Amino acid sequence: MTSKIRILCVNKTDRYDPHDRIKNIGGLNGDGTRWKLTQPDAIIGIEQGKWAFYVSVNGQSVDVVVAVSRFGHKYLKTTSDGEQPNNLLSLPECP
C-alpha cells in the first residue's frame, strides 16, 4: 500500500535550472521526528509505488509527481505547476 506523505521543506542546489534545484525533500513523521530524502530516492519511491507525496498550497492538497524535462532528466513537481516546480521551490529549507 502506498503511503501518502506531506512534504514540508526542501533543500535546494545552487543551480538555477528549476529541474535541477531540488536536492532533498523533507517533512515530519507521525511521532514528530523529521525525515529527509534525496530527490533521486523520492523519485524511485514514487515510481515503485512505495510513496505518494503532496504539498499543501492555500489549504489544498496538491500531488507531487515525477516529471521529465525536455532533456530527459527526472525531477519532482506538483501537478498544478506546469513546467516550473514553484510549489516545491517555495517551501522553506529543511534543517
Beta strands, then each sheet from edge to edge (+ up, - down):
strand 1: 3-6
strand 2: 9-12
strand 3: 22-28
strand 4: 34-38
strand 5: 51-57
strand 6: 60-68
strand 7: 74-78
sheet 1: 1+ 5+ 6- 7+
sheet 2: 2+ 3- 4+
end
